Amino acid sequence: MNTPLIYLTGLFVLGITAQWLAWRMRLPAILLLLMFGFAANTVVDPTRIIDDALLFPLVSLSVAVILFDGGLSLRLGELKMTSGSVTRLVTVGCVITWILGTCAAKLIFNSWWIASLAGAIFVVTGPTVIGPLLRHVRPNPTISSIAKWEGIVIDPIGALLAVLVSTAIASGSLTEATVDIIISLGSAVAISTVIGFITAYILIVMFRKHLIPDYLQNPFMLMSVLASYTLSNLLMAESGLATVTVLGILMANQKSVSITHLIEFKENLGVLLISVLFILLSSRYQFTELLHLGWPAVGFLILMIGIVRPIAVFASTYGTKLKWQEKVFLSFLAPRGIVAAAVASVFALELTHLAGGDHSVISPEMLADLNKLVPLTFVVIVGTVAFYGLTAAPLARYLGISERNPQGILFAGSDRLVRSIASVVHKEGFQVLLVDTNHENISAARMLGLPSNNASILSEYAREELDLGGLGRFVAMTPNDQVNMLAALEFQEVFDRADLFQLKPNVSDKQRQALSHQSKRARYIFSGGTTYRMLSDLMNDGFVVKASKLTEEYSYSSFREKYGPQALPLFVITESRKLIILTDEERSEPQAGETLIAFVPDMTYAKVEEHQKKASEKLAAKELKKPEGA
């Protein structure tokens, strides 16, 4: 790994491998990325391959892309009920965290100036960590909105605060520092707002008037992000992070053009950049450098987690409508991520270079403290990610604001077919939510006691406003195959792809296979040729949805003998109360002790033999009408 080619290739290989292993082992990816980075340091010294003059601009540009991606995930509609809490957390909470963090940092640093800089840096949290944590924990919408907004908005604020502190350090005079801070703060706000708005306006106009071809839209957006970031930084140091965050929020909330394809590109790019950056930065240090900080670093970490964060949350949210359980959860959700590492690395390098100049205000004591800043940052990142990553989910369940592995189902559709299936699933103790634009269907669902919402499943409201607490799967079962496909596409940002299901399109097997390769974004639900038309025909023939408890005496073979080969299994509920949605991929035979939910002939409607005869006749008729090559 001593050549640039091998080293850079190794960064990508190690980064993506760490991400994949973290997904397989259900661990926070940052922990493995840092472990791989420290391990890489034992093999190669990256400072001999990538010069600092090139490294830190690359890091800064990458962080800009990551924060822009974070801004794209923020919806202003989420602030209807949480704007007060978010505003207080990023203002009052920020100041409290900075002051208390500065005091706690004196355990490590001798200089108050460097302690103050560390306190400013640790104001930032980690949107790259909070996002995956929220997807894993699935707390209620209020908590998700507050945590997501705080995690993204606080990063540019923390970076600006660090700029103000470094400005004060460089000035060497408290009076001059005060004036510089006021001027710098006003300039940063003005620059980021103006450039962010102008860039967003230009992009929207060019996209709306089709002045940019489709194949250039992603590169053009990326170019605009990097250019606006760099321009802002040229005018005012570190104001670029606020600019790209503003730009992301504006692009995400405008209604003129669709940017769905741009968001997907930025998400993929963000994962790649995070993977490479963490290994790149952590590989510059030996793990022993973290250990040399000793017990004071452990004490600092404990203070930040157990004292500073809870005080900041409870003080800043005092008088809001947040429940005490929600405040407790937010008090123990502040992991640090790539922004903290990048900002600490940049400022440590800049102030170290400043120490080498003539008439430097950086004393030897401060220089010694600067050498501890980045190792301490990695200690905080590892400690907070490990602590919050391991405790967030159990704490949320204990506080009653989330569920472990939610088994509920969000149904797209609420007609007679969907209601019959959802009713049985609901009676078995699983949460369901039916979404339909037909008011009569929704009224019928509510008459059955089924939670439902009169809305379009393709609307932004459905994705952003619905309470998905307890819902871990999405099933598209409308009569319209195109709506089902589009709905699955829209909700891939909400649910993992393994938890997205849709009915098979009502086309030939050959056409369905072609569609599957081209545009399928969800798994086909149920086994066999279960299209909407087939299920509707079964209902019209008198089939009903029924739950059957299997035992040693009444086994699956007994079930088949009773209802015949035309009975269609839909779900299996295991003894551990796990709801398994049956597909062509899930064909295991239900066992004794499990509950089988299936479409079966209604024994009170007609005899089983009559149903089997009708089904056989229909199957034979379909085979005769089946086109050649289908």
C-alpha positions in Angstrom: 0.0 0.0 0.0 3.0 2.3 -0.4 2.0 3.6 -3.8 -0.9 6.1 -4.3 -2.8 3.7 -6.6 -2.8 0.8 -4.2 -3.5 3.1 -1.2 -6.5 4.9 -2.8 -7.9 1.5 -4.1 -7.5 0.1 -0.6 -9.5 3.1 0.9 -12.5 2.2 -1.3 -12.2 -1.5 -0.7 -11.8 -1.2 3.1 -14.6 1.5 3.3 -17.3 -0.4 1.4 -16.3 -3.7 3.1 -16.7 -2.1 6.5 -20.1 -0.8 5.4 -21.2 -4.2 4.3 -19.9 -6.0 7.4 -21.6 -3.4 9.6 -24.9 -4.1 7.8 -24.5 -7.8 8.2 -23.6 -7.6 11.9 -26.1 -4.8 12.6 -23.4 -2.5 14.0 -22.8 1.2 13.5 -20.7 1.4 10.4 -18.5 4.2 11.8 -17.1 1.8 14.4 -15.8 -0.6 11.8 -14.6 2.2 9.6 -12.5 3.6 12.4 -11.2 0.1 13.3 -10.2 -0.4 9.7 -8.5 3.0 9.6 -6.4 2.5 12.7 -5.5 -1.0 11.4 -4.4 0.6 8.0 -2.0 2.9 9.9 0.0 -0.2 11.0 0.6 -1.0 7.3 1.1 2.4 5.7 1.7 6.1 6.7 -0.8 8.1 4.6 1.1 11.4 5.3 3.8 10.1 2.9 1.3 9.5 0.1 -1.2 12.3 0.4 0.1 15.8 1.2 -1.8 17.9 3.7 -2.2 20.7 1.2 -4.3 18.3 -1.0 -5.9 16.2 1.7 -7.8 18.8 3.7 -9.4 20.5 0.7 -10.6 17.1 -0.4 -12.0 16.4 3.0 -13.7 19.8 3.1 -15.4 19.3 -0.3 -16.5 15.8 0.7 -18.1 17.1 3.9 -19.9 19.7 1.9 -21.5 17.0 -0.3 -22.4 15.0 2.8 -24.1 18.1 4.5 -25.9 19.0 1.2 -27.2 15.4 1.1 -28.4 15.9 4.7 -30.2 19.1 3.7 -32.0 17.3 1.0 -33.6 15.0 3.6 -35.1 17.9 5.6 -38.8 18.8 4.9 -40.2 22.0 6.3 -43.5 20.3 6.9 -41.8 18.3 9.7 -41.4 21.5 11.7 -45.1 22.2 12.1 -45.1 20.6 15.5 -41.4 20.6 16.3 -39.9 24.0 15.2 -39.8 25.4 18.7 -37.8 22.4 20.0 -35.4 22.3 17.1 -34.8 26.1 17.3 -34.0 25.9 21.0 -31.8 22.9 20.6 -29.6 24.5 17.9 -29.4 27.9 19.8 -29.8 27.6 23.5 -28.7 24.0 23.5 -25.7 24.8 21.3 -24.5 27.5 23.7 -25.0 25.3 26.8 -23.1 22.5 25.1 -20.3 24.8 24.1 -19.9 26.3 27.6 -20.1 23.0 29.5 -18.1 21.2 26.9 -15.3 23.8 27.3 -15.3 23.3 31.1 -15.2 19.5 30.6 -12.3 19.8 28.1 -10.1 21.4 30.8 -9.6 17.8 31.9 -7.5 17.3 28.8 -6.2 20.8 27.8 -4.2 23.3 29.8 -5.2 26.2 27.6 -8.7 27.7 27.9 -8.5 28.7 24.3 -8.0 25.2 23.0 -10.6 23.9 25.5 -13.0 26.4 24.0 -12.2 25.3 20.5 -12.8 21.7 21.5 -16.1 22.7 23.1 -17.2 24.4 19.9 -16.2 21.3 17.7 -18.1 18.9 20.0 -21.3 21.0 19.6 -21.8 19.2 16.3 -23.4 15.8 16.3 -23.4 13.3 13.5 -26.1 13.2 10.8 -24.2 10.4 9.2 -24.7 8.4 12.4 -28.1 9.7 13.5 -29.8 8.8 10.2 -29.0 5.1 10.4 -29.8 5.1 14.1 -33.2 6.6 13.5 -33.9 4.0 10.7 -32.9 1.2 13.1 -34.7 2.5 16.2 -37.8 3.9 14.3 -39.0 6.3 17.1 -42.2 8.3 16.8 -42.3 11.0 14.1 -41.8 13.9 16.6 -38.5 12.5 17.8 -37.4 11.5 14.3 -38.0 15.0 13.0 -36.3 16.8 15.9 -33.2 14.5 15.9 -32.8 14.7 12.1 -33.1 18.5 12.0 -30.9 19.1 14.9 -28.2 16.7 13.6 -28.0 18.4 10.3 -28.5 22.1 11.2 -26.1 22.0 14.2 -23.1 21.0 12.0 -22.6 24.2 10.1 -23.4 26.1 13.3 -20.7 24.2 15.2 -18.2 24.7 12.4 -18.9 28.5 12.4 -18.5 28.5 16.2 -15.2 26.9 15.8 -14.2 29.5 13.2 -15.1 32.3 15.7 -13.0 30.7 18.4 -10.0 30.2 16.1 -10.4 33.9 15.0 -10.3 34.9 18.7 -7.2 32.7 19.2 -5.5 34.2 16.2 -6.2 37.8 17.2 -4.6 37.3 20.6 -6.8 40.1 22.1 -10.1 39.7 23.7 -11.3 43.1 22.6 -10.3 42.5 19.0 -11.7 39.0 19.2 -15.1 40.3 20.2 -15.3 42.7 17.3 -14.0 40.0 14.9 -16.6 37.5 16.2 -19.5 39.8 15.6 -18.4 40.7 12.1 -17.6 37.1 11.2 -21.0 35.8 12.5 -23.0 38.4 10.6 -20.9 37.9 7.5 -21.3 34.1 7.6 -25.1 34.3 8.0 -25.5 36.7 5.1 -23.1 34.9 2.8 -24.6 31.5 3.3 -28.1 32.7 2.9 -27.5 34.8 -0.2 -25.4 32.2 -2.0 -27.6 29.4 -1.0 -30.8 31.1 -2.3 -29.1 32.3 -5.6 -27.7 28.9 -6.4 -31.1 27.2 -5.6 -32.9 29.7 -7.8 -30.6 29.2 -10.7 -30.8 25.4 -10.5 -34.6 25.4 -10.3 -35.0 27.7 -13.3 -32.5 25.7 -15.4 -34.2 22.3 -14.5 -37.7 23.7 -15.0 -36.8 25.1 -18.5 -35.0 21.9 -19.4 -31.7 23.8 -20.0 -29.8 20.8 -18.6 -30.1 17.4 -20.2 -31.0 14.5 -18.0 -27.5 12.9 -18.1 -25.9 16.1 -16.9 -28.3 16.9 -14.1 -26.4 15.0 -11.4 -23.0 16.3 -12.4 -24.4 19.8 -12.7 -25.9 19.6 -9.2 -22.6 18.3 -7.8 -20.7 21.1 -9.5 -23.1 23.7 -8.1 -22.7 22.3 -4.6 -18.9 22.4 -4.7 -18.8 25.8 -6.4 -21.2 27.5 -3.9 -19.2 25.9 -1.0 -15.9 27.1 -2.3 -17.2 30.6 -3.1 -18.6 31.0 0.4 -15.4 29.8 2.0 -13.4 32.3 -0.1 -15.6 35.1 1.2 -15.8 33.8 4.8 -13.9 30.8 6.3 -16.2 27.7 6.9 -19.4 29.5 5.9 -19.6 27.0 3.0 -21.1 24.3 5.2 -24.0 26.6 6.1 -24.4 27.5 2.4 -24.7 23.9 1.2 -27.1 23.1 4.0 -29.3 26.0 3.0 -29.1 24.9 -0.6 -30.1 21.3 0.2 -33.1 22.5 2.3 -34.3 24.8 -0.5 -33.9 22.2 -3.2 -35.7 19.6 -1.1 -38.7 21.8 -0.3 -39.3 23.5 -3.7 -42.3 22.3 -5.7 -41.3 23.3 -9.2 -39.2 20.3 -10.3 -38.7 16.7 -9.3 -35.3 16.0 -7.8 -35.9 12.3 -6.7 -33.2 11.0 -9.0 -30.8 13.6 -7.7 -31.4 12.6 -4.1 -30.7 9.0 -4.8 -27.4 9.9 -6.5 -26.3 12.1 -3.6 -27.2 9.3 -1.1 -25.0 6.8 -2.9 -22.2 9.4 -3.2 -22.6 10.3 0.5 -22.1 6.6 1.6 -19.0 6.3 -0.6 -17.5 9.6 0.7 -18.2 8.7 4.4 -16.6 5.3 3.9 -13.4 6.7 2.4 -13.1 9.8 4.7 -13.3 7.9 8.0 -10.6 5.5 7.0 -8.5 8.2 5.5 -8.6 10.4 8.6 -8.3 7.7 11.2 -5.4 6.0 9.3 -3.3 9.2 10.0 -3.2 8.2 13.7 -2.1 5.2 15.7 -4.6 3.8 18.1 -2.0 4.1 20.9 -2.3 7.9 20.5 -5.9 7.7 21.7 -4.8 5.5 24.6 -2.1 8.1 25.6 -4.8 10.5 26.5 -5.6 8.2 29.4 -8.3 8.4 32.0 -8.9 12.2 31.5 -10.3 11.4 28.0 -12.6 8.8 29.5 -13.8 11.3 32.1 -14.4 13.9 29.4 -16.4 11.4 27.4 -18.5 10.5 30.4 -19.2 14.2 31.2 -20.2 14.9 27.6 -22.6 11.9 27.5 -24.0 11.9 31.1 -23.9 15.6 32.1 -23.5 18.0 29.2 -26.0 16.6 26.7 -28.9 15.9 29.2 -28.5 19.4 30.7 -28.5 21.0 27.2 -31.6 19.1 26.2 -33.7 19.6 29.3 -32.8 23.3 29.6 -33.4 24.1 25.9 -36.7 22.2 25.7 -38.1 23.5 29.0 -41.7 24.7 28.4 -42.1 22.8 25.1 -44.8 20.2 24.4 -42.2 17.3 24.4 -43.0 14.5 26.8 -40.4 13.6 29.5 -39.8 10.3 27.7 -38.9 12.1 24.5 -36.6 14.5 26.3 -34.8 11.6 28.0 -34.3 9.9 24.6 -33.0 13.1 23.0 -30.7 13.5 26.0 -29.0 10.2 25.0 -28.8 10.7 21.3 -25.8 12.9 20.3 -23.2 10.7 18.4 -20.4 12.6 16.7 -19.4 11.8 13.2 -17.4 12.8 10.1 -18.0 16.5 10.5 -16.4 16.6 14.0 -13.4 14.6 12.7 -13.0 16.9 9.6 -13.4 20.2 11.5 -11.0 19.1 14.2 -8.4 18.0 11.7 -8.6 21.2 9.6 -8.4 23.6 12.6 -5.6 21.6 14.3 -3.6 21.8 11.1 -4.3 25.5 10.5 -3.4 26.6 14.0 -0.3 24.4 14.0 0.9 26.2 10.9 0.1 29.5 12.5 2.3 28.5 15.4 5.3 28.4 13.0 4.9 32.0 11.8 6.7 35.1 13.1 5.1 36.8 16.1 2.8 33.8 16.6 0.2 34.0 19.4 0.2 30.2 19.7 2.2 29.4 22.8 4.1 26.1 23.3 1.4 25.1 25.8 -1.3 25.6 23.2 0.7 23.8 20.5 1.0 20.7 22.8 -2.8 20.9 23.4 -3.5 21.1 19.6 -1.7 17.8 19.2 -4.3 16.2 21.5 -7.3 17.7 19.7 -7.7 15.2 16.8 -7.0 12.1 18.9 -9.6 13.3 21.5 -12.1 13.8 18.7 -11.7 10.2 17.6 -12.1 9.1 21.2 -15.4 11.0 21.4 -16.5 9.6 18.0 -15.8 6.0 19.0 -17.2 6.5 22.5 -20.4 8.2 21.5 -21.2 6.0 18.5 -20.6 2.9 20.5 -22.7 4.1 23.5 -25.6 5.6 21.6 -25.5 2.8 19.0 -25.9 0.1 21.7 -28.3 1.9 24.0 -30.6 3.9 21.6 -32.9 1.1 20.6 -33.3 -0.5 24.1 -33.9 2.9 25.6 -36.5 3.9 23.0 -38.4 0.6 23.7 -38.2 1.1 27.4 -39.5 4.6 27.1 -42.3 3.4 24.8 -41.4 5.5 21.8 -40.4 2.6 19.5 -40.6 -1.1 18.9 -38.0 -3.7 18.3 -38.2 -5.0 14.7 -41.7 -3.6 14.0 -43.9 -6.2 12.4 -46.8 -3.9 11.4 -47.8 -3.4 7.7 -48.6 -0.2 5.8 -51.1 -1.1 3.1 -51.4 0.9 -0.1 -55.1 0.5 -0.8 -58.2 0.0 1.3 -60.8 -1.8 -0.9 -62.6 -5.0 0.0 -59.7 -7.3 -0.7 -57.2 -5.3 1.3 -59.6 -4.8 4.2 -60.2 -8.5 4.4 -56.5 -9.3 4.7 -55.7 -6.4 7.0 -58.6 -7.3 9.3 -57.2 -10.7 10.0 -53.6 -9.4 10.4 -54.9 -6.8 12.9 -57.0 -9.3 14.8 -53.8 -11.3 15.3 -52.3 -8.4 17.2 -50.2 -6.7 14.5 -50.5 -3.0 13.6 -51.8 -2.0 10.2 -52.4 1.3 8.4 -54.5 1.5 5.2 -54.0 4.4 2.8 -56.4 5.1 0.0 -57.8 8.1 -1.9 -61.3 6.6 -2.0 -63.3 8.0 0.9 -65.8 5.1 0.9 -63.0 2.6 1.2 -61.5 4.5 4.1 -64.9 4.8 5.8 -65.5 1.0 5.5 -62.0 0.4 7.0 -62.8 2.6 9.9 -66.1 0.8 10.5 -64.0 -2.4 10.9 -61.7 -0.7 13.4 -58.8 -0.6 11.0 -56.4 2.5 11.2 -56.7 4.2 7.9 -55.8 7.5 6.2 -57.6 9.2 3.3 -54.6 10.2 1.1 -52.7 9.4 -2.0 -49.9 6.8 -1.3 -47.8 8.7 -3.9 -48.1 12.1 -2.1 -45.4 13.7 -0.1 -47.8 13.8 2.8 -47.9 9.9 2.8 -44.1 9.7 3.0 -43.5 12.6 5.4 -46.6 12.9 7.7 -47.9 9.4 8.3 -47.2 8.0 11.8 -45.3 4.8 10.9 -44.7 3.8 14.5 -44.8 0.0 14.8 -44.9 -0.4 11.0 -42.0 -2.2 9.5 -43.3 -3.4 6.1 -45.0 -1.8 3.1 -47.4 -3.7 0.9 -48.8 -2.1 -2.3 -52.1 -3.8 -3.1 -54.1 -1.3 -5.2 -55.9 -2.4 -8.4 -53.5 -0.3 -10.4 -50.2 -2.0 -11.2 -48.5 1.2 -12.1 -49.5 2.8 -8.8 -48.1 -0.2 -7.0 -44.7 0.1 -8.7 -44.5 3.8 -8.1 -45.5 3.5 -4.5 -42.8 0.9 -3.9 -40.3 3.2 -5.6 -41.4 6.2 -3.4 -41.2 4.2 -0.1 -37.8 2.7 -0.7 -36.5 5.8 1.2 -38.6 4.9 4.2 -38.4 1.1 4.4 -35.5 -1.3 3.5 -36.0 -2.9 0.1 -36.4 -6.3 1.8 -39.5 -4.9 3.5 -41.1 -3.5 0.4 -43.8 -5.7 -1.3 -46.2 -5.3 -4.2 -48.7 -7.5 -6.0 -47.5 -9.1 -9.3 -48.5 -7.0 -12.3 -51.4 -8.5 -14.3 -49.3 -9.3 -17.4 -47.8 -12.4 -18.9 -45.0 -14.2 -17.2 -42.6 -13.1 -19.9 -43.6 -9.4 -19.6 -43.5 -9.7 -15.8 -39.9 -11.0 -15.9 -38.9 -8.1 -18.2 -40.5 -5.6 -15.8 -38.8 -7.3 -12.9 -35.4 -6.7 -14.4 -36.1 -3.2 -15.5 -38.1 -1.4 -12.8 -39.0 -3.7 -9.9 -38.2 -2.0 -6.6 -40.1 -4.4 -4.3 -40.6 -8.1 -3.7 -43.7 -9.7 -5.3 -46.0 -10.6 -2.5 -47.5 -14.1 -2.0 -46.6 -17.1 -4.0 -47.6 -18.2 -7.5 -49.4 -15.9 -9.9 -51.1 -13.8 -7.3 -52.2 -10.7 -9.2 -54.9 -8.4 -8.0 -57.3 -10.0 -10.5 -56.6 -13.5 -9.2 -57.2 -12.5 -5.6 -60.4 -10.6 -6.5 -61.7 -13.6 -8.4 -61.0 -15.8 -5.3 -63.1 -13.4 -3.2 -65.9 -13.4 -5.8 -65.9 -17.2 -5.7 -66.5 -17.1 -1.9 -62.9 -17.4 -0.6 -62.2 -15.7 2.7 -59.1 -14.8 4.7 -58.7 -17.0 7.7 -56.1 -17.6 10.4 -55.5 -21.2 11.3 -53.5 -22.3 14.3 -51.4 -25.4 13.4 -50.8 -28.1 16.0 -49.3 -31.6 16.0 -52.9 -32.9 15.4 -53.9 -30.2 12.9 -50.7 -29.9 10.7 -50.2 -28.1 7.4 -51.0 -31.3 5.6 -54.3 -31.4 7.5 -55.0 -27.8 6.5 -54.4 -28.8 2.8 -56.8 -31.8 3.1 -59.5 -29.6 4.6 -59.3 -26.6 2.1 -57.8 -28.3 -0.9 -54.9 -27.2 -3.2 -56.6 -23.9 -4.1 -56.1 -22.4 -0.6 -53.5 -19.6 -0.9 -51.2 -19.1 2.1 -50.5 -15.4 2.7 -48.7 -15.0 6.1 -47.1 -17.2 8.8 -47.0 -16.1 12.4 -44.2 -17.8 14.2 -44.3 -18.9 17.9 -42.1 -15.8 18.7 -44.8 -13.6 17.1 -42.9 -12.8 14.0 -45.0 -12.1 11.0 -43.6 -13.6 7.8 -45.0 -12.5 4.5 -45.0 -15.4 2.1 -43.5 -14.9 -1.3 -42.0 -17.1 -4.0 -38.8 -16.7 -2.0 -40.4 -17.8 1.3 -42.0 -21.2 0.6 -41.1 -23.1 3.8 -43.9 -25.3 5.1 -45.5 -23.9 8.3 -44.8 -25.9 11.4 -46.8 -26.9 14.4 -47.2 -24.0 16.8 -47.3 -21.4 14.1 -50.4 -19.6 12.8 -51.2 -19.6 9.0 -53.2 -16.8 7.5 -54.5 -17.9 4.1 -57.2 -17.4 1.4 -59.5 -20.4 1.9 -63.0 -21.5 0.7 -65.7 -20.3 2.9 -67.2 -23.5 4.4 -70.5 -21.7 5.0 -70.7 -20.3 1.5 -70.5 -23.5 -0.4 -69.0 -27.0 -0.2 -65.3 -27.3 -0.7 -65.8 -29.6 -3.7 -67.8 -26.9 -5.5 -65.0 -24.3 -4.9 -62.4 -26.7 -6.1 -64.5 -27.5 -9.2 -64.9 -23.7 -10.0 -61.3 -23.0 -9.5 -60.3 -25.9 -11.7 -62.6 -24.8 -14.5 -61.3 -21.2 -14.3 -57.7 -22.4 -14.4 -58.4 -24.5 -17.4 -60.1 -21.6 -19.2 -57.2 -19.3 -18.5 -54.8 -21.9 -19.9 -56.8 -22.0 -23.1 -56.8 -18.2 -23.4 -53.1 -17.9 -22.5 -51.2 -16.4 -25.5 -48.3 -18.2 -27.0 -44.9 -17.4 -25.5 -46.6 -15.9 -22.4 
